[in-house]
Amino acid sequence: MLLIGLACALLVALGVPYRHVALVGLSLAHPGLGLAAGGVGLARHLHRHRTRTSGPAVEARYLRAVADELRGGAALRWAFVDAAARVPELDLRPVLRAAAAGLPMEEVAARLRDRLPRLGPLAASAVAVAGLTGAPAAAVFDALGAHADDLVSLEREIRTQTGQARLSAAVVALAPAPLALWSLLRVGAVVGDPLVAGIVGVGVLLELAGVAVIALMVRRFR
């Protein structure tokens, strides 16, 4: 238990999220429960990743669709409604209700800000300015779409550049796994020999520290 406490304290000191620290502690104390909890967490993460449809690429498509509607002669509020039909991945129902109800453009802009996580503030500012001044907004929405495309390219480059670090983290975490499994299968030898127990404990701490440091490096540049 002392080893588990030291490992968790080290991870907390390195800034690892508490839920990950709890999973590590559970895995060290009860490997079966830790594996089950890790599997559930991985399944939830994959489900969120599959169902997450909003992102720079999707938002870029919507903003360009708005620009196309504006160039076609549509009023700004109806451009939002017509463009939404071309990008069904986005849940824009609050924006569409506000636009169809004839609410002030400031209210439409506020709801748009909430529905576009990445470009919402910029798009809302463009809507507010266009609504107050009557200035043409097609060029502004085209520019926002181009900005979203740049974000997509940047995120792709970041994933490529951090791929090596993620691979290194996987190697650091998985390479000692056979030895750790072999040690766990020989519990009697580990418990009966304080020197072996100390070596295994130091090895586990160093492994956790290496994984945590690499994970923090990757997280910093994401």
N, C-alpha and C positions, 0 to 999 in steps of 0.2 A: 504493500500500500504506500510505503514511503516513496518507492520508485515511481509509482503512478502519480503521486502528488507532485514530485519534482518535475516530471515530464509535463504535467498540466501547467504548473507554475511557469516553466520555461516558455511554453507556447503562449500563455497569456502575456508574459513580458515581451514577447516578440510581436504582439499585436494580432495574433490569430483570433478570429471571431469566436465568441464563447460557445456557440453551438458546435463548432468544429472541435474545440477543446473538450467539450462534454462527450462527443463521439469518440475521441481518442481515449479518454479516460474509461469510458464504457467498454471499448474494445480491449483495452489492456486488462481490465478487471474480469470481464465476461466476454470472451471472443465471439461466442455464438450470438449473444444479444447485440454486440457491436456490429457484427456482419449484417444482421437483420436490419438494424437501424440505418446502417449505411446504404443498404439496398433500397429501403423505403425513401431515403433522402435523394438517392440518385434517380429513382423513378419519378419523384415529384419534380426534380430539376429538369429532367428530359421532357416531362409533360408540359411544364411552363415554357420550355424552349420551343416545343412544337406548336403550342397554341399562341405564342406571342407573334402577332401579325404586324404590329405597328413598329416602324423603324424608318430610318432616313430614306430608304429606297421606296417604301410605300408612300410616305409623306411626299416625296418628290413627285410621284405619279399624280397624287391628288392635286398638288399645287400647280403642276403643269396643266392638268385638266381644267382647273379654275381659270388659268390664263387663256386656254383655248376657248372656253365659254365666253369670257370677257371680250376676246377679239371677235367672236361671232355675234356680238351685239347684246349679250345678256346683261341684265343689271347685276350688280355685285352680289346682292343677297340670293338671287336665283342662280347665279353661277355656282354658288356653294351647293345648292340642291341638285342641279343637273350633273355637276362633276362627281358628286358622291355616288351616283349610280355607276360610274365607270371605275370606282375603286371600292368594291364591296368589302375589302379586308378591314377597312377602318370603320369603327363604330362612331358615326357622326350624328346620331339621332338627336342629341341635345342641340347641336348647331343647326340642324335642319328644322327642328321645331321652332327655334328662336327666329330663324330667317323666314319661315312660312307664316309665323304669327305676326310678322311686321314689327318685331321689337327693334329698338334702336340698334344701330350697327355696333355701338360700344358693347352692348350685351352679347351680340353675335360674336364679336371679337373675343370677349371673355370666355365664352364657351369653346371657341376654337382653340384658345390657349390651353384649355384643359384636355382637349381630345388629341392634340398633336404633341406628344411628349418631347420631341427633339426640336421641332421648328415652331411650336405653338406660340412662344412669345414674339418671335419675329413676324409670323403671319398675322397675329393679332394686332401688332403695331401697324402693319400695312393696311389691314382692314379699317382700323380706327382712323388713320390718316386719310384714306380714300373716302371714308364715309363723311368726314368732317369737311374736307376740301373739295371733293368731287374730282380729284386728280385721277388719271388713268392708272389702273392697278395691274394691268396685264403684264407689263414689263417687270414690275416688282415681283409678281408671283413666278414669272419665268426665272428671275434671279434667285429666288428662294429655292426653286427646284434644282437649279444648278448647284447651289450651296449644299443641298441635301446629297446630290451626286458626289460632291467632293467629300462629304462625311463618310459615305459608303466606301469610297476608295481609300480614305485614311484608315478606317477601321479594318479593312482587308489587309492593308500593309502592316498595321500593328499586329494583327493575328499572325501574319507571316513571320514578322521579326521576333515575336515572342514564342514561336513554335519550338525553337531550339531550347529555350528555357523550360518550357513545359515538358519536353522530352527528357531533359536533364533531371527534372523533378521526378518524373516517372521512373527513371533509371535508379536514382538515389533511393526511392521508396521501395521499388520492387526487387532490385538486385539482392539485398540482404534477406529477402523473404524466405528463400529455401533454408538458409542457416537459422533464421528465427524459428521456422517451423520445426526443424530438426531439434533445436534446443527445447521447444515446448513439448515435443514428444519424449524428451528425456528429462522430464520434470524432476524426477528423483535425483538425478546427477546435479542438476542446477541448484536445487534446494540444499542438497547435502554438502556442496562445496562452496564456501563463501567466496572464494576467488573467482570461480566460474560465474557465480551469481553477480558479482561485481562487474566482471567483464561484460556480461550480457546487458546489465543495467546501463553501463556507460555507452555501449553500442546503441541501445535503444534511444537514449537521450541524444546522442550525436546524430542518429538518423532523423529523429523528429526535428532537431534543430536545422539540419540541412534542408529538409522538405519545407519547413516553415519559412526559412530565409528565401529560398527560391520562389515559393508561392507569393511572398510579399513583394519580391522584385517584379514578378509578372503582373501582380495586381496594380502596382504603382504605375506601370506604363500602359495599362489598358485604358 
